[in-house]
Amino acid sequence: MSWYYAKNKIQLGPVDKTELDRLVSTGEITPDTLVWQKGMAAWVPYSQALSPAAAAAANDGPDAVCGECGQTFDKSTMIRHGNVWICPSCKPAFLQKLSEGASVNTGLMHYGGFWIRFVAKFIDGIILMVPIMIIIIAVVAIIGTANFTDPSDATASAIIQLLFQGLFLVVNAGYCIFFVGKYGATPGKLLLNLRIVDSSGAKISYGRATGRYFAEILSGLICYIGYIMAAFDPEKQALHDRICNTRVIYKK
């Protein structure tokens, strides 16, 4: 039976089940992509339409992301509830929630919008000012002793300024890549309960964190249009998210 799916508010399809599975495996269709086929009363997220098949596709491989703590574990040590995997440490609290009828993670992503990401970026900027100001003070102190009428001193000051710019890039890159690769988010995003994940909801690797950092430079070009894209995208993806197939979500 043919399936239809929605991407960027555009209806696509029909596709058969084989093609649908291929689109899932490539990340074109994610667990919360809306799908529909004849006989269904309404469009629903893929994870609901084809559970548990969708959940298996979203967590393909030997590891899965815990729906409670957000850390990655071996599936053999975890329990599964619907679309969600739960690690041994979170299992007691999760089962307690179920017994009490409390709200639990359904496995669907809750995307972080443009403004909450803007605030997170602003917080990161404030944090980064500390090491950057130290570098600036050191550079000013060194240049302040230079005699700009002396060609050798003028050349040295120019070299120092270039070194400063290089150090600024290194500090900024190291900050973003380290925190995103290790914790899944920069401190600004962590404070606002945001995480950067791949299309299946798993924490991204250091390699993808590196690629995402350099892709983010493109988002800042031409009046920051790449960032503004997140305000209008259904999955709140900025340009660098689209390039690296990442999402910014609220940690559940």
JOWOKA-V466679 format. One line per field, one symbol per residue. phi: phi as a letter, one per 40 degrees, with the letter a starting at -180 (. if undefined). Layout:
BEGIN
phi: ???
END
This chain:
BEGIN
phi: .cbbabbfgbcbhcbcccccccccccgcbbdbccbaadhccacbddcccbccdcccccbchcbacccccgccbcdccbbbbgcbbbcdccddccccdcccgccbccgccbccccccccccccccccccccccccccccccccccccbcccdccccccccccccccccdccccccccccccccbgacddcccbgbbbbcccgccccccccccccccccccccfggccccdccbccbfccdccccbfbbbbccc
END
